[in-house]
Amino acid sequence: MHLHLNPSDARTVVERGWAELHGLSGSMVPASYVLVYSPRDREDLNAVTRILEATLDWATGKPTVG
């Protein structure tokens, strides 16, 4: 999935291996635009669900915790 995350969240998901920066990130799309990998099992699905929630929070202006 292609998602636009809060910059600190984007950095975290890339560092943890859940995503990579989009090839156009920082040029034609925002610098925190990422490609999130498909889940392979239930644990991955839980992580992707949390990433999607973070994306929704960022898009709707909901304050982040931590």
N, C-alpha and C positions, 0 to 999 in steps of 0.2 A: 504494500500500500504506500502511496505517496502522501505524506502528511506534513503540515506546517506546525511545528512545535515551538514552545517557548525556547529561546536559545540555550538556557541551562539544561532543560529537559532533553533537547536535541543532543547536546554534548554527552549527557548521561547515557542515553540509549545507544549512541555510537560507541562510547567507551565500553559498555557492557556487552556489545556484540549483537544487539537486537536490531540494528539498522546501520545504514551507511548514508552519508550525505549524498543528496541527489547530484548528478553530474553537472547540472546547471546552477546548483546552490551558490548563492552569492553573486550571480550574474543576471540571469533571466528570471530567477525565482529567489525568494528570501533565503538568506544565509542559513536559516535553521529549517530548511525544507529537506526532509529525509525520505528514504525508501526503507520501510519496515519489512523485515523478512516474514514469510508465512510461518505460522505456527506448525510444529511437527507433532506436538503432543499436548496434553492437558496443561502442563506447566508453562509451555510456550504460549498457549492460548490465554492463560491468566496474565502473563506479562503483556501480551499484545492488547488485551482488554484494558489494562492499566494505562498503556500508552495512548489508546484511543480516548480514554477519560481525560488524560492530560491535554490532548489535542482539543477536545471540546471545551475544557476549562479555559485554555488559551484563546480560543476563537470567540468565546462569549465574555471574556474579561473577568472570569471568576478568579478571585485571589488564590494563589498557590500556597500550599503549606510546606514549610521547610525549604 
